[in-house]
Amino acid sequence: MASAMCRYRGKARRSGMSFKCGSWILAIALSFTFVTLREIYLEDYSSIDGTASSASLARRLLAKESEYPDNAISEQARRDGGIILYAVGCLYMFVALAIVCDEFFVPALEVLVEKYAIEEDVAGATFMAAGGSAPELFTSLIGVFIAKSNVGFGTIIGSAVFNVLFVIGMCALFSSEILALTWWPLARDCSFYTMDLVITFIFFWTGRTEDVLDDDGVKIGTKDIGLIEWWEALIMLCLYGLYVGFMKYNQQAEIFVKGLLGSKQIAPTDSSSAAGDGGDAAPGSEVSIMSGEVDLKEDGEEKKEKKEEEEEEDEEGLDLSWPEGTSARINYLLTAPIVYPLVYTLPNCKKDEGKRWFWITFFGSIMWIGFFSYWMVWWATEVGFVIGIPDEVMGLTFLAAGTSVPDLISSVIVARQGLGDMAVSSSIGSNIFDVTFGLPLPWFLWILINGKAYEVESESLAFSLVLLIIMLVAVVVIIASSGWKMTRALGFSMFLLYGVFLLLALLKTYNKLGALNDF
């Protein structure tokens, strides 16, 4: 699985698809946010009774509590157009994160898995999940310890919705054929994920409401605070351990559950799709399933040669030679400030001589991911500060889309190869890592350092959490009603649900949902 994911990601990036697709998605998310919030930004952020809105409180908290250094550009200069530099820089960090994760971090994880003979199921649930979700994890760490805001929580929730709805929708829309899905991996991952979300909501909901005071001690609004105790964060981390342990015995559990249900088949008997879609194998091909992921072995010489060419193209890693073509050269020059420092500080684990230094690449990649994530979160927070967008909204939209682009690209490529189960499982599996590791680890570390419960301040994240659970149920219902096939209608349904989620989450943030504002 690790090598397959690495090959697909490399192919996508070399063709230029990752940058083009990522740019379009980020532009859509950013435009949607700005257009939706423009009128709200132009308003006075205080209501008639003097209660401050989320946007004004977010700006106030950012100015008083964050530990970012002072800006070289004045606030007025930023408002006069200088903020564009921050927005462009944030986009550039998205590209940097995609490169370091795909070219260095994931290959180092692949070598680690192979060296210590870690089983595929456990590797997929741990190391590969960490590889795809590293940007979200570091965004969460920075949000807790540096930004001191909800940007990490918002990014993980937004990324979860993006992966479950938008990524699956893209897979259904751009797959080369109608893919059939097996119910076991979807039921397994959705069951764990739903349980994790419900427990997170229960922990988050137990909090209090506090008054917000200005410098003169005058009340300017209120804020809802969720209190996370050390044992709650520890329970969430244990839930991730439970999932990893379950994955180790996934095959036995699948046989046991299907035995109880009276089904002995590993895949559905519907053969309407080509081999590899979870249905019956076509003549000349062999289909095996491990942890809900399909490994298709084609006997056709043409497809074998094509696969070998893809492996050869990606096995050497980044190519620093001067490319041919105008667009390739422009791309080369734009990414050179990212690529060259990475190439000369991290051993290339795709080459045999670099594999023995995989630990250096592993920890070095983590440092680079943290470095890029720091600037990404800071600049995104500044963009929201100037425009008047709360941190959690930036996380739900802009940062969520940006940090999820590598997962989007790899899932679409996998779906185009006919591996529908792998595409869906990787989307939901990475979310389990985010919620049960990416969120509680920073909380747990913060509690250990400060000796008190961690406060999660938000007026809308609890609502977004419940909305995410509802969307997850809706995804399962839509897939089941589609006959467990990834049709174009299913894809457009996913896009519609994603738009509904963003709209409701944004309206809730700005108290535009009437009776639901008090939820």
Secondary structure, 3 states (H helix, E strand, C coil): CHHHHHHHHHHHHHCCHHHHHHHHHHHHHHHHHHHHHHHHHHCCCECCCCCECHHHHHHHHHHHHCCCCCCCCCHHHHHHHHHHHHHHHHHHHHHHHHHHHHHHHHHHHHHHHHHCCCCHHHHHHCHHHHHHHHHHHHHHHHHHHHHCCCHHHHHHHHHHHHHHHHHHHHHHHHCCCCEECCHHHHHHHHHHHHHHHHHHHHHHHCEEEEEEECCCCCEEEEEEEEEECHHHHHHHHHHHHHHHHHHHCHHHHHHHHHHHCCCCCCCCCCCCCCCCCCCCCCCCEEEEEECCEEEEEECCHHHHHHHHHHHHHHCCCCCCCCCCCHHHHHHHHHHHHHHHHHHCCCCCCCCHHHHCCHHHHHHHHHHHHHHHHHHHHHHHHHHHHHHCCCHHHHHHHHHHHHHHHHHHHHHHHHHHCCCHHHHHHHHHHHHHHHHHHHCHHHHHHHHHHHCCCEEEECCCHHHHHHHHHHHHHHHHHHHHHCCCEECHHHHHHHHHHHHHHHHHHHHHHCCCCHHHHHC
